[in-house]
Amino acid sequence: MFYKKDDSKYKQSLEGIEFKTLVYGEKTLLSEFRLEKGKILPMHEHPHEQTGYLVSGRIILILGDQRYEAESGDSWSIPGNVQHGAEVIENSVAVEVFSPVREEYLP
């Protein structure tokens, strides 16, 4: 599968948080998230392993009971079934890989 950059077709996850699946295969899925300053991604968990990279901006990434200030160029890996969330300090863009594929993120 190949993806050509396109600024359309984002889905709103929560107010101020939108995402788009870029590409996916049999075992992984790659999504881009646009996060608006001041928004909160509530604590949640899912069975998927999640590996991310902050392309631009700044967020507070919360993994379990630990907080990390992530800046452009920082990355993370979250095991499945671990509580996590985020606070958006600046308008930000993140790309994340999920494994196995998140069926609800398929186009």
Secondary structure, 3 states (H helix, E strand, C coil): CCCCCCCCCCEEEECCEEEEEEEECCCCEEEEEEECCCCEEEEECCCCEEEEEEEECEEEEEECCEEEEEECCCEEEECCCCCEEEEECCCEEEEEEEECCCHHHCC
